[in-house]
Amino acid sequence: MKTIFSSFFGYINLSKGEEEKKKVLDFVKSNISFRGSNLWILACAIVVASIGLNVNSTAVIIGAMLISPLMGPIIGAGFGLGVYDFDLLKRSLKNLIIATLVGLLVSTIYFYVSPFKETQPELLSRTSPNIYDILIAFFGGLVGAIAITRVEKGNPIPGVAIATALMPPLCTAGYGLALGSYRFFFGAMYLYSINCVFICISTFLIVKFLKYPTKKQLDDRSQKQVKYIISILITVLILPSIYFAYLLIEEKKFQHQVDLFTEMEFSNKGIVILYKKTKFNQKPKKLELGFLSKRYSANEIKELNKRLKEYDINDTKLTVMQDTTDLKSDILSEINFNKSELSQKDVSILKLKKELALNTYDNKSLLAEIKILFPEVDNISLGNHTFNENTDSIKTVPVLIYKSKEGLTASSEKKLSSWLQQRLLKKQIEMYSQK
Protein backbone atom coordinates (compact mmCIF):
# COMPACT_ATOMS: atom_id res chain seq x y z
CA MET A 1 0.00 0.00 0.00
CA LYS A 2 2.85 2.37 0.85
CA THR A 3 4.41 1.68 -2.56
CA ILE A 4 1.12 2.48 -4.32
CA PHE A 5 0.81 5.81 -2.47
CA SER A 6 4.44 6.74 -3.16
CA SER A 7 3.96 5.93 -6.87
CA PHE A 8 0.79 8.03 -6.97
CA PHE A 9 2.43 11.02 -5.31
CA GLY A 10 5.36 10.58 -7.68
CA TYR A 11 3.00 11.17 -10.59
CA ILE A 12 1.50 14.36 -9.11
CA ASN A 13 4.73 15.73 -7.64
CA LEU A 14 5.20 19.28 -8.99
CA SER A 15 8.85 19.34 -7.88
CA LYS A 16 9.78 17.09 -10.80
CA GLY A 17 10.88 19.12 -13.79
CA GLU A 18 10.91 22.33 -11.75
CA GLU A 19 13.16 25.17 -12.88
CA GLU A 20 15.56 26.82 -10.41
CA LYS A 21 13.53 29.24 -8.31
CA LYS A 22 15.93 32.14 -8.89
CA LYS A 23 15.71 31.70 -12.69
CA VAL A 24 11.91 31.62 -12.50
CA LEU A 25 11.79 34.82 -10.47
CA ASP A 26 14.19 36.52 -12.91
CA PHE A 27 12.00 35.41 -15.81
CA VAL A 28 8.84 36.74 -14.09
CA LYS A 29 10.49 40.08 -13.30
CA SER A 30 11.67 40.50 -16.90
CA ASN A 31 8.10 40.11 -18.21
CA ILE A 32 6.25 42.64 -16.05
CA SER A 33 7.47 45.86 -17.66
CA PHE A 34 5.33 47.77 -20.18
CA ARG A 35 7.82 49.99 -21.93
CA GLY A 36 8.95 50.26 -25.53
CA SER A 37 8.19 47.14 -27.59
CA ASN A 38 5.86 45.57 -25.00
CA LEU A 39 3.64 48.64 -25.05
CA TRP A 40 3.53 48.67 -28.86
CA ILE A 41 2.74 44.94 -28.96
CA LEU A 42 -0.08 45.50 -26.45
CA ALA A 43 -1.53 48.40 -28.49
CA CYS A 44 -1.44 46.33 -31.69
CA ALA A 45 -3.02 43.33 -29.92
CA ILE A 46 -5.79 45.61 -28.59
CA VAL A 47 -6.55 46.84 -32.14
CA VAL A 48 -6.61 43.27 -33.48
CA ALA A 49 -8.93 42.13 -30.66
CA SER A 50 -11.19 45.16 -31.18
CA ILE A 51 -11.47 44.36 -34.90
CA GLY A 52 -12.32 40.74 -34.02
CA LEU A 53 -15.06 41.87 -31.64
CA ASN A 54 -16.30 44.43 -34.18
CA VAL A 55 -16.70 41.87 -36.98
CA ASN A 56 -17.64 39.01 -34.63
CA SER A 57 -14.62 36.87 -35.62
CA THR A 58 -13.58 34.36 -32.95
CA ALA A 59 -10.40 33.43 -34.85
CA VAL A 60 -9.16 37.05 -34.87
CA ILE A 61 -9.91 37.44 -31.15
CA ILE A 62 -7.93 34.27 -30.36
CA GLY A 63 -5.02 35.61 -32.41
CA ALA A 64 -5.04 38.85 -30.41
CA MET A 65 -5.02 36.93 -27.12
CA LEU A 66 -1.97 34.95 -28.24
CA ILE A 67 0.15 38.03 -29.01
CA SER A 68 -0.95 39.99 -25.93
CA PRO A 69 1.67 40.46 -23.14
CA LEU A 70 -0.96 41.18 -20.45
CA MET A 71 -0.26 37.99 -18.45
CA GLY A 72 3.21 39.21 -17.39
CA PRO A 73 2.34 41.76 -14.67
CA ILE A 74 -0.52 39.60 -13.31
CA ILE A 75 1.80 36.60 -12.84
CA GLY A 76 4.36 39.03 -11.38
CA ALA A 77 1.81 40.27 -8.82
CA GLY A 78 1.07 36.67 -7.81
CA PHE A 79 4.76 35.93 -7.32
CA GLY A 80 5.31 39.21 -5.45
CA LEU A 81 2.44 38.37 -3.09
CA GLY A 82 3.65 34.78 -2.67
CA VAL A 83 7.23 35.62 -1.70
CA TYR A 84 6.24 38.83 0.14
CA ASP A 85 8.29 40.92 -2.30
CA PHE A 86 6.16 44.05 -2.06
CA ASP A 87 8.47 45.98 -4.40
CA LEU A 88 7.76 43.36 -7.13
CA LEU A 89 4.04 43.49 -6.24
CA LYS A 90 3.96 47.32 -6.58
CA ARG A 91 5.85 47.28 -9.89
CA SER A 92 3.56 44.57 -11.25
CA LEU A 93 0.39 46.43 -10.23
CA LYS A 94 1.76 49.70 -11.61
CA ASN A 95 2.50 48.07 -14.98
CA LEU A 96 -0.89 46.33 -15.00
CA ILE A 97 -2.63 49.70 -14.43
CA ILE A 98 -0.57 51.25 -17.28
CA ALA A 99 -1.44 48.34 -19.58
CA THR A 100 -5.12 48.57 -18.64
CA LEU A 101 -5.27 52.33 -19.30
CA VAL A 102 -3.46 51.94 -22.64
CA GLY A 103 -5.83 49.11 -23.60
CA LEU A 104 -8.88 51.18 -22.72
CA LEU A 105 -7.55 54.23 -24.58
CA VAL A 106 -6.68 52.32 -27.79
CA SER A 107 -9.93 50.30 -27.87
CA THR A 108 -12.04 53.40 -27.13
CA ILE A 109 -10.41 55.32 -29.98
CA TYR A 110 -10.88 52.36 -32.34
CA PHE A 111 -14.58 51.88 -31.57
CA TYR A 112 -15.18 55.64 -31.65
CA VAL A 113 -13.81 55.98 -35.20
CA SER A 114 -15.11 52.61 -36.43
CA PRO A 115 -18.15 52.96 -38.73
CA PHE A 116 -19.59 49.70 -37.38
CA LYS A 117 -21.30 50.29 -34.04
CA GLU A 118 -23.53 47.16 -33.94
CA THR A 119 -23.39 45.13 -30.74
CA GLN A 120 -22.10 41.73 -31.86
CA PRO A 121 -22.59 38.50 -29.84
CA GLU A 122 -18.84 38.38 -29.06
CA LEU A 123 -19.21 41.79 -27.36
CA LEU A 124 -22.39 40.84 -25.50
CA SER A 125 -20.83 37.67 -24.07
CA ARG A 126 -18.24 39.79 -22.18
CA THR A 127 -20.72 41.90 -20.22
CA SER A 128 -22.31 39.37 -17.82
CA PRO A 129 -19.59 37.32 -16.08
CA ASN A 130 -20.57 34.50 -13.74
CA ILE A 131 -19.05 31.82 -11.50
CA TYR A 132 -17.87 29.83 -14.53
CA ASP A 133 -15.64 32.73 -15.60
CA ILE A 134 -14.06 32.64 -12.13
CA LEU A 135 -13.36 28.91 -12.45
CA ILE A 136 -11.82 29.44 -15.91
CA ALA A 137 -9.59 32.27 -14.64
CA PHE A 138 -8.54 30.32 -11.52
CA PHE A 139 -7.67 27.01 -13.19
CA GLY A 140 -6.19 28.80 -16.22
CA GLY A 141 -4.00 30.77 -13.81
CA LEU A 142 -2.92 27.52 -12.10
CA VAL A 143 -1.83 26.08 -15.44
CA GLY A 144 0.06 29.30 -16.30
CA ALA A 145 1.87 29.40 -12.95
CA ILE A 146 2.80 25.70 -13.15
CA ALA A 147 4.07 26.11 -16.73
CA ILE A 148 6.27 29.08 -15.80
CA THR A 149 7.94 27.11 -12.98
CA ARG A 150 8.95 24.25 -15.34
CA VAL A 151 12.33 23.79 -17.03
CA GLU A 152 10.44 23.04 -20.25
CA LYS A 153 7.89 25.84 -20.55
CA GLY A 154 5.92 23.81 -23.15
CA ASN A 155 2.62 24.69 -24.83
CA PRO A 156 0.28 25.51 -21.91
CA ILE A 157 1.09 29.25 -21.78
CA PRO A 158 -0.58 30.15 -25.12
CA GLY A 159 -3.55 28.04 -24.03
CA VAL A 160 -3.77 29.98 -20.77
CA ALA A 161 -3.77 33.27 -22.72
CA ILE A 162 -6.76 32.01 -24.72
CA ALA A 163 -8.64 30.43 -21.80
CA THR A 164 -8.38 33.36 -19.39
CA ALA A 165 -9.28 35.85 -22.16
CA LEU A 166 -7.90 39.11 -20.77
CA MET A 167 -8.03 41.07 -24.02
CA PRO A 168 -11.71 40.79 -25.08
CA PRO A 169 -13.25 42.24 -21.87
CA LEU A 170 -10.77 45.11 -21.90
CA CYS A 171 -11.71 45.93 -25.51
CA THR A 172 -15.42 45.54 -24.67
CA ALA A 173 -14.96 48.09 -21.88
CA GLY A 174 -13.45 50.44 -24.49
CA TYR A 175 -16.50 49.79 -26.67
CA GLY A 176 -18.72 50.81 -23.73
CA LEU A 177 -16.76 54.04 -23.26
CA ALA A 178 -16.89 54.86 -26.98
CA LEU A 179 -20.67 54.44 -27.05
CA GLY A 180 -21.28 55.93 -23.58
CA SER A 181 -22.76 52.61 -22.35
CA TYR A 182 -21.96 52.16 -18.66
CA ARG A 183 -23.58 48.71 -18.67
CA PHE A 184 -21.01 47.48 -21.19
CA PHE A 185 -18.12 49.27 -19.47
CA PHE A 186 -18.75 48.07 -15.92
CA GLY A 187 -19.79 44.54 -16.98
CA ALA A 188 -16.64 44.08 -19.06
CA MET A 189 -14.36 45.64 -16.39
CA TYR A 190 -15.86 43.29 -13.82
CA LEU A 191 -14.95 40.29 -16.02
CA TYR A 192 -11.47 41.76 -16.59
CA SER A 193 -11.02 42.23 -12.82
CA ILE A 194 -12.14 38.63 -12.19
CA ASN A 195 -9.54 37.32 -14.63
CA CYS A 196 -6.73 39.47 -13.20
CA VAL A 197 -7.45 38.70 -9.55
CA PHE A 198 -7.98 34.96 -9.89
CA ILE A 199 -4.92 34.45 -12.10
CA CYS A 200 -2.97 36.33 -9.43
CA ILE A 201 -4.47 34.23 -6.59
CA SER A 202 -3.83 30.91 -8.36
CA THR A 203 -0.21 32.01 -8.97
CA PHE A 204 0.08 32.92 -5.26
CA LEU A 205 -1.11 29.40 -4.30
CA ILE A 206 1.40 27.67 -6.63
CA VAL A 207 4.23 29.83 -5.25
CA LYS A 208 3.24 28.85 -1.71
CA PHE A 209 2.81 25.18 -2.65
CA LEU A 210 6.30 25.03 -4.21
CA LYS A 211 7.72 26.81 -1.14
CA TYR A 212 9.48 29.70 -2.84
CA PRO A 213 11.75 31.51 -0.34
CA THR A 214 10.21 34.72 0.97
CA LYS A 215 12.13 37.95 0.47
CA LYS A 216 10.80 39.48 3.65
CA GLN A 217 9.81 37.53 6.75
CA LEU A 218 6.41 38.71 7.94
CA ASP A 219 5.09 38.30 11.44
CA ASP A 220 1.86 36.35 12.03
CA ARG A 221 -0.23 39.52 12.10
CA SER A 222 1.03 40.73 8.70
CA GLN A 223 0.52 37.28 7.17
CA LYS A 224 -3.06 37.26 8.47
CA GLN A 225 -3.62 40.71 6.94
CA VAL A 226 -2.49 39.39 3.53
CA LYS A 227 -4.87 36.42 3.88
CA TYR A 228 -7.73 38.73 4.92
CA ILE A 229 -7.18 40.98 1.89
CA ILE A 230 -7.18 37.95 -0.43
CA SER A 231 -10.33 36.57 1.24
CA ILE A 232 -12.14 39.92 0.91
CA LEU A 233 -11.17 40.18 -2.79
CA ILE A 234 -12.42 36.64 -3.45
CA THR A 235 -15.71 37.32 -1.64
CA VAL A 236 -16.31 40.65 -3.40
CA LEU A 237 -15.80 39.05 -6.81
CA ILE A 238 -17.49 35.69 -6.19
CA LEU A 239 -20.81 36.87 -4.73
CA PRO A 240 -21.97 38.93 -7.75
CA SER A 241 -20.77 36.20 -10.12
CA ILE A 242 -22.83 33.58 -8.27
CA TYR A 243 -25.86 35.85 -8.68
CA PHE A 244 -25.17 36.24 -12.42
CA ALA A 245 -24.76 32.46 -12.74
CA TYR A 246 -28.12 32.00 -10.98
CA LEU A 247 -29.75 34.44 -13.44
CA LEU A 248 -28.17 32.56 -16.36
CA ILE A 249 -29.52 29.21 -15.11
CA GLU A 250 -32.97 30.75 -14.52
CA GLU A 251 -32.98 32.24 -18.04
CA LYS A 252 -32.06 28.86 -19.57
CA LYS A 253 -34.80 27.20 -17.55
CA PHE A 254 -37.30 29.89 -18.64
CA GLN A 255 -36.37 29.43 -22.32
CA HIS A 256 -36.74 25.66 -22.01
CA GLN A 257 -40.21 25.95 -20.43
CA VAL A 258 -41.28 28.48 -23.09
CA ASP A 259 -40.15 26.09 -25.84
CA LEU A 260 -42.14 23.29 -24.18
CA PHE A 261 -45.22 25.54 -23.87
CA THR A 262 -45.15 26.64 -27.53
CA GLU A 263 -44.56 23.09 -28.73
CA MET A 264 -47.42 21.53 -26.70
CA GLU A 265 -49.95 24.34 -27.11
CA PHE A 266 -49.30 25.34 -30.73
CA SER A 267 -46.82 23.32 -32.84
CA ASN A 268 -48.27 19.91 -31.90
CA LYS A 269 -51.73 21.22 -32.81
CA GLY A 270 -50.64 22.30 -36.29
CA ILE A 271 -50.56 26.02 -35.47
CA VAL A 272 -47.60 27.65 -37.22
CA ILE A 273 -45.66 30.16 -35.10
CA LEU A 274 -44.36 32.93 -37.34
CA TYR A 275 -42.73 35.06 -34.65
CA LYS A 276 -41.47 34.34 -31.12
CA LYS A 277 -39.61 36.66 -28.78
CA THR A 278 -38.92 36.49 -25.02
CA LYS A 279 -37.90 39.27 -22.64
CA PHE A 280 -36.49 37.66 -19.51
CA ASN A 281 -35.06 40.74 -17.79
CA GLN A 282 -38.37 42.63 -17.59
CA LYS A 283 -40.89 42.65 -14.75
CA PRO A 284 -43.08 40.82 -15.53
CA LYS A 285 -41.21 38.69 -18.07
CA LYS A 286 -42.69 38.79 -21.57
CA LEU A 287 -43.46 36.22 -24.24
CA GLU A 288 -44.51 37.60 -27.62
CA LEU A 289 -45.98 35.29 -30.27
CA GLY A 290 -47.23 35.85 -33.81
CA PHE A 291 -49.00 33.20 -35.90
CA LEU A 292 -49.24 32.54 -39.62
CA SER A 293 -53.05 32.40 -39.84
CA LYS A 294 -54.49 31.64 -36.40
CA ARG A 295 -56.18 34.52 -34.57
CA TYR A 296 -57.15 34.53 -30.90
CA SER A 297 -59.89 36.36 -29.06
CA ALA A 298 -59.23 38.31 -25.85
CA ASN A 299 -60.69 35.47 -23.75
CA GLU A 300 -58.51 32.86 -25.48
CA ILE A 301 -55.39 34.97 -24.85
CA LYS A 302 -56.42 35.31 -21.20
CA GLU A 303 -56.80 31.52 -20.97
CA LEU A 304 -53.38 30.99 -22.55
CA ASN A 305 -51.85 33.34 -19.96
CA LYS A 306 -53.38 31.20 -17.20
CA ARG A 307 -51.96 28.05 -18.78
CA LEU A 308 -48.42 29.44 -18.54
CA LYS A 309 -48.36 28.51 -14.84
CA GLU A 310 -49.01 24.86 -15.72
CA TYR A 311 -45.62 24.89 -17.46
CA ASP A 312 -43.90 26.55 -14.49
CA ILE A 313 -43.68 29.84 -16.40
CA ASN A 314 -44.44 32.31 -13.63
CA ASP A 315 -44.50 36.10 -13.55
CA THR A 316 -44.79 36.19 -17.35
CA LYS A 317 -47.20 37.97 -19.67
CA LEU A 318 -48.09 36.39 -23.02
CA THR A 319 -48.79 38.84 -25.84
CA VAL A 320 -50.25 37.57 -29.12
CA MET A 321 -49.28 39.91 -31.94
CA GLN A 322 -52.20 40.00 -34.35
CA ASP A 323 -51.78 43.47 -35.81
CA THR A 324 -50.31 42.84 -39.27
CA THR A 325 -48.32 46.08 -39.42
CA ASP A 326 -46.64 45.64 -36.02
CA LEU A 327 -45.96 41.96 -36.67
CA LYS A 328 -44.43 42.68 -40.06
CA SER A 329 -42.22 45.41 -38.59
CA ASP A 330 -40.97 43.14 -35.78
CA ILE A 331 -40.29 40.24 -38.15
CA LEU A 332 -38.33 42.51 -40.53
CA SER A 333 -36.25 43.92 -37.66
CA GLU A 334 -35.56 40.37 -36.43
CA ILE A 335 -34.51 39.30 -39.93
CA ASN A 336 -32.21 42.33 -40.28
CA PHE A 337 -30.66 41.59 -36.86
CA ASN A 338 -30.05 37.96 -37.82
CA LYS A 339 -28.56 39.05 -41.12
CA SER A 340 -26.05 41.24 -39.32
CA GLU A 341 -24.98 38.22 -37.28
CA LEU A 342 -24.26 36.00 -40.30
CA SER A 343 -20.71 34.75 -39.85
CA GLN A 344 -18.18 34.62 -42.65
CA LYS A 345 -18.50 30.85 -42.55
CA ASP A 346 -22.23 31.02 -43.34
CA VAL A 347 -21.54 33.41 -46.22
CA SER A 348 -18.87 31.06 -47.59
CA ILE A 349 -21.22 28.07 -47.36
CA LEU A 350 -23.95 29.94 -49.24
CA LYS A 351 -21.45 30.98 -51.91
CA LEU A 352 -20.21 27.41 -52.34
CA LYS A 353 -23.79 26.09 -52.56
CA LYS A 354 -24.54 28.64 -55.27
CA GLU A 355 -21.41 27.69 -57.23
CA LEU A 356 -22.25 24.00 -56.84
CA ALA A 357 -25.76 24.58 -58.17
CA LEU A 358 -24.39 26.44 -61.21
CA ASN A 359 -21.90 23.67 -61.98
CA THR A 360 -24.21 20.70 -61.45
CA TYR A 361 -26.36 19.12 -64.18
CA ASP A 362 -29.27 16.70 -63.88
CA ASN A 363 -27.60 13.80 -65.69
CA LYS A 364 -30.55 11.47 -65.18
CA SER A 365 -33.05 13.78 -66.92
CA LEU A 366 -30.58 14.62 -69.71
CA LEU A 367 -29.93 10.92 -70.37
CA ALA A 368 -33.68 10.27 -70.71
CA GLU A 369 -33.92 13.07 -73.31
CA ILE A 370 -30.77 11.99 -75.19
CA LYS A 371 -31.95 8.34 -75.44
CA ILE A 372 -35.07 9.53 -77.30
CA LEU A 373 -32.89 11.15 -79.97
CA PHE A 374 -29.93 8.76 -79.77
CA PRO A 375 -31.11 5.32 -78.53
CA GLU A 376 -27.60 3.87 -78.90
CA VAL A 377 -26.33 6.00 -75.95
CA ASP A 378 -26.31 3.91 -72.74
CA ASN A 379 -25.00 6.40 -70.15
CA ILE A 380 -23.67 9.95 -69.78
CA SER A 381 -21.80 12.14 -67.33
CA LEU A 382 -21.93 15.92 -67.81
CA GLY A 383 -20.08 18.53 -65.76
CA ASN A 384 -18.25 21.85 -66.06
CA HIS A 385 -14.49 21.71 -66.52
CA THR A 386 -12.01 24.60 -66.27
CA PHE A 387 -9.37 24.79 -69.02
CA ASN A 388 -6.10 26.79 -69.13
CA GLU A 389 -6.13 27.45 -65.36
CA ASN A 390 -2.59 28.84 -65.17
CA THR A 391 -2.96 31.16 -68.15
CA ASP A 392 -4.74 34.39 -69.03
CA SER A 393 -7.20 32.53 -71.30
CA ILE A 394 -8.98 30.56 -68.58
CA LYS A 395 -12.40 29.20 -69.57
CA THR A 396 -15.08 26.87 -68.17
CA VAL A 397 -16.72 24.49 -70.65
CA PRO A 398 -19.35 21.73 -70.15
CA VAL A 399 -17.77 18.33 -70.85
CA LEU A 400 -19.93 15.33 -71.81
CA ILE A 401 -18.61 11.80 -71.45
CA TYR A 402 -20.93 9.28 -73.05
CA LYS A 403 -20.99 5.50 -73.26
CA SER A 404 -22.39 3.67 -76.27
CA LYS A 405 -22.13 -0.01 -77.26
CA GLU A 406 -22.04 0.64 -80.98
CA GLY A 407 -20.47 4.11 -80.82
CA LEU A 408 -21.73 7.29 -82.38
CA THR A 409 -20.90 8.28 -85.92
CA ALA A 410 -19.22 11.63 -86.58
CA SER A 411 -22.55 12.94 -87.85
CA SER A 412 -24.42 11.77 -84.73
CA GLU A 413 -21.77 13.30 -82.44
CA LYS A 414 -22.13 16.63 -84.27
CA LYS A 415 -25.93 16.50 -83.92
CA LEU A 416 -25.67 15.60 -80.21
CA SER A 417 -23.22 18.47 -79.64
CA SER A 418 -25.52 20.96 -81.42
CA TRP A 419 -28.54 19.72 -79.46
CA LEU A 420 -26.68 20.09 -76.12
CA GLN A 421 -25.59 23.63 -77.00
CA GLN A 422 -29.23 24.58 -77.58
CA ARG A 423 -30.46 22.61 -74.55
CA LEU A 424 -27.90 24.10 -72.10
CA LEU A 425 -27.65 27.50 -73.77
CA LYS A 426 -23.88 27.07 -74.12
CA LYS A 427 -21.72 28.18 -77.05
CA GLN A 428 -19.25 25.32 -76.71
CA ILE A 429 -19.50 21.68 -75.63
CA GLU A 430 -16.65 19.17 -75.31
CA MET A 431 -17.60 15.52 -75.96
CA TYR A 432 -15.67 12.32 -75.27
CA SER A 433 -16.58 8.68 -75.71
CA GLN A 434 -15.94 6.26 -72.84
CA LYS A 435 -14.16 3.20 -74.18
Disulfide bonds with the S-S distance in Angstrom:
none
